[in-house]
Amino acid sequence: MKNKNRTRAILGHLRDLLLVVIIGDVVTIFFSPDFNIFLKHLHWNSFYSLIIGGFLWKGNELVGYLISKHVDDQKEPVKALRWNLTGLFIYTTLAIIVVNYFWWVLFIGEDISFLFKNGLIILIIEFVVTVVIVSILLAISFFKSWREAAVNEERLKKESMAHQYKALRNQVNPHFLFNSLNTLSTLVYKDQDQAAQFIKELSEVYRYILEHKDSEVVDITTELDFIEKYVYLQKIRHAQSLVVKLEGQNNNGFKVIPMSIQMLIENAIKHNVISTESPLIVEIYRKDGYIIVKNNLQRKTTVKDSAGIGLDNLKRRYEFITDKEFIIEETEKEYIVKVPIIKSKSA
């Protein structure tokens, strides 16, 4: 497969170089005073066209490739177009001057003043032809990237709506309600004060979900307050078998996607064994621009109803709103998710 791709790439480059020779010869015909003179010097014209055309075409391709390494043309099509046009003008100007200097002065033996007298029209023609062709290609690429970005944005909006709906549905599904009400019914007979507290925390959980179901991001402090209430409900059910360590820090000015941390805790509870002998320990803390959610790994052999929202959806949503990577790591003993922190404009 690699050999086929390499062969295809080589053939593509050869095709492009043949094309620049043809374009160069066609342009030369228009400016040649006599067709017989053109035929007499055809081999030199073709060789010159190959060199100047190769440097201009493939050089601008390389410039575009290097720019694409630093500017995503799908996320920032206007910025990418601006950088590509700047690179086009700078590189094309330098390449034309350098190549013509080597050709006319060092190879042909003309005086350097020739470039700025008799050869000036050649430089201008090469510059105009190159700029026109490459600008057309950049415009096509820009509109293509702009259209793809619009399509991706619309797709992610739909995924965001699906995420919000599923987050709400997963919290109010019959299984969750059954567990909550079952826990509440037990508390009513055992500890009425704790039952009242349980109802209060449960109502706060639903309030948060309803208030932020349409929000793209939320303050970390607000999310962590919600997490404390959610963990309270889970600890009533799992008691000492569930340990959640929430590191308190100054999180002002930092944001996350709402219910993203809650989803990671929920996944940890769903996929791991939780017992008095093997407690599940979840640690949540901020480090190096990330919220770290880490738990000891003790996987269940089978997991019922494992569809859920899914880390893949959450990861793609973070990739859309931030350039920082959403990181998932797994060792023999730990499962770690690093959630990118989104800085607010005032932070």
N, C-alpha and C positions, 0 to 999 in steps of 0.2 A: 504493500500500500504506500509506504514511504517513497519507494523507488518510482511508483507511478506519479505521485504528487511532485516529486523532484523533476521528473521528465516533463510533466505538464507545465511546470513553472519555467523550465529552460526553454521549452517551445514557445511559451508566451512571451518571454523576453526577446527571443529571436524574431518573432512576428512583429513585436513593437519596433525593434531596430530596423527591420525591413520597411516598415511603414514610414519611419522618419526619413529614410533614404528616399523613398518615393515622394514624400511631401517636399523634401528639400530640392529634389530635381524638378518637380512641378513648379515650385516657386522660382527657381533659377531660370526656367524657360520663359516666364513672364518678363523677367528683367534682362534677358540676354539679347544683345543687339542683332545677333545672327544665329540661326538654328545650327548651322554647320560648326560654328565656334563652340556652341553648347555640346554637340556630339563629340567634338575633338577633345574636350576637357571633361567628358562625362565621368570617367573613372575618378578624376580628382574631385569633381563636384560631389560624387556619390560618397567618396571617402570623407570629405569635409562634412557632408550632411550626416553621415553616420556618427562622427565624433560630436559635433555640436548638438545634434538631435538626441543622441544617447545621453549626453550630460544633462541636457535640459529636461528631457522626459523622465529618465530614471532618477536624476537628482531631485527633481520636484516630488517624485513618488517617495523617495527616502525622507525628504523634509516633512511630507504629510504623515508618513509613518511615525516619525519621531514626535511630531506634535500630538498625534493620537495617543501616544503613551502618557501624555500629561493632561490632555483635555479630552473628555468623553464627548464625542460628537452627538450622542443620543441624549445625554443629560443636559449638555450645554451647546446646542448646535450653532447658535449665534457667535458665541465665544470661539468655537472651533473654526468657523468660517473666517472670523477676523484674524485669527492667528495664521491660518493657512494662506490668506491673501497677503499678509505681511511677509510671511516666509517666501511666498511666490515672488514678490517683487524684489526682495533682497537677494535671494539665491539666483534668480534669473539674471539680474544685473551683473552680479559678480561672475557667474559662470560664462556669460557672453564675453565679458572683458578678458577673463583669464584664457579661455579657449582660443579666442581670436588673437590674443597676444602670442600664444605659443604657435598658432598656425601661421599667421602672417609675418611675424617678426623673427621667431626662432626657426621655423621650418621653411618658409618661403624666402625669408631674408629681406623683407621690406623694412623700411624705417618705421619707427613707432609712430611718427606723425601721420603715416598712411592710415592708421586706424581712425584718426580724427578728421581726415579729409576724404579721400576716395572710399575708405571702408566704413565711413559713418553711416551711410545708407544701409549697409549690410547689418550693422549692429541694430539699427532701428527696426528693420524688417524682422530680424530674429526675435527681438524683444516683443514686438507687437503680436506676431504670430503665436509665440509661446504664451503670452499673457491671455490672448483670446481663447486659445484651446484649453489651457489649464483652468481659466476662469469658468468656462462652460462646464468642464468636468466637476469643478468645485461646487458650482451652483446645483448641478444634478445631485451630487452627494449631499449637499446641504438640505435640499428639499426631501430627499429620501430619508435622511436622519431625522429631520423635523417631523415627517409623517410617522416614522417608527416611534419617535418619542411620544407623539400624541396618542398613538395606538396603545403604547405601553402604559401611559398615564391613565387612559380610560380603563384598561384592564385592571390596573392596580386599584383604581377607585372601586371597581366592582368587587375585587377581592377584599378591600377594606370594609365594604358594606357587608359582605358575607362573613368576615371576621367578627364584626360587631354583632351581627345577628346570632352567630354561633356562640359567641361569648355569653350573650344573654340567654340563649336557649339552653346552653350547658349548665347554667346556674339554676334555671327554673325547670329543668327536666324532672320527670317523676322520680328518678332515682335519687337525685339530690334532695328533693322535697321529702321523700320518704325517710332518708337518713336524718335530715334535720328535724322533722316532726317526731320521728322515733326517739331521737336523742332528747327532744323537748318533753315528750310524754314521760320519759324516765325521770327527767329533772324535776318535773312538777311534783312528783311524789317524794323525791329525795331531798331536793333543795329548791324551795320556791324563789329565793333571792337569786340563785344562779340561773334559774329558769327565766326570770325576768331579764337578767343581764343577757342571756342567750337570745331572747327575742329582740332586745335592743340592738345587739351586734348584727343579727340576721337582717333586720330592717335597714341598718346602715350599709350592709353589703349590697342589698338590692338598690338602695338609693344611689350609691356610687355608680353601679352599672348603668342605671337609667340616666343619670346625669351626664355620664361621659361616653355613652355608646356612640355618639356622633363626633367625638373629639379626635383629632389626628394625634395630638400629643398632650401630655399632662405633666404637671410638676412632679418631680420624684418624691418630694415630701408628701404630696397628696396621695400618690400611689402607695407609698409605704404606710401611710395611715390606714388606707384600705386593706393593705396586706395584714396589718396587725389584727384587724377585725376578722378577716378571713381565716387567719391562723388560729384565732381564738375558737372559732366554730370547729375547726379541724381537731384542735387539741381536746375539746370536750369529748369528741368521739374516740380519739386515739390515746388520750391521756399522756403518760410519760413515754409512750412508744414513739412519739413524734417530738423532735426537738428542732426548733427554728431559731437560729441565732441571727438577729438583725442588728447590724452594726450602725450605731447612730453617728451621722456626720452632718456637716452643714451642706445641705443640698440645694440651697437657694440658687436659682438661675439655671438649673439643670432639669431636663425633661426626658420622658420616655413615652412609648406608646402605651395608652391605658390598658390595664389588665394583662400586660405582657409578663410581668414578674409573677403575678398570680397564676398565669397559665403554666409557668415553669415549675412552680410549687405543686400545682395540681398534677402535672406530668410525673413529678418525682413520687408523689403519693400513689398515683395510679400504677406505676411500673415497678415499684420496689416493695419488697417484703417489709412489713411494719409489725413489730412485736416487742414485748418487754425484753426478750433475750437479744433481739436484733433491732434496736431503735433506729429510725430513719433520722439522720441529722442533716438539716439544710442550713447552709450559711449564705447570708446575703450581705454584701459589702461593696463599697466603691473603690476602684483602683485603676489608675492610668487611663482615665476617660471611659471606664466601663463600669456597669453594675454587674458584679459577679454573683451568679447563683450556682452554688456547689452543693452536691449531696453525696453521701457514701453510696456505693453501688452494691445493691443486693437484689438483683432482678427477680421478678416473679417469672415462673415458668410459662404461665399463660396470663394474658391480659384481656379482659372482656371490654367490648365497646371501645376499641382503641383508635377510632377514626378521629374524633376531636377536631381541634383547629389545625394542629400540626405545626411543627417548628419551621417547615419549609415556607409556609405562608407568612409566618412572622418574620422570618429571615428576609424574604423578598420585600416586605413592607419597610423594613429598616434600610435595606439597600436603596430603596427609592428615595427616602428622605434624608439619608446621610451617606457620605463617602466612606465612613468607617465600617470595617468588616464585622459582621455578626458571627461570633466564633463559637463553635461547639467542639469540646474536647472530651475524650473518654480514656481513662486509664483502667487498670485492673481493679482499682479500689474506689475511683471517684468519677462522677459525671459532672462536667463543668460547662456552663453556658455564660458567655461574656456578651452582655447586652450593651450596644453603643449608647453613650449618653449624648443627648442632643442639647447643645447649648442654646439658650434663648439669646435674643439680640442684645439684651441689656446685661448679660452675664460677662 
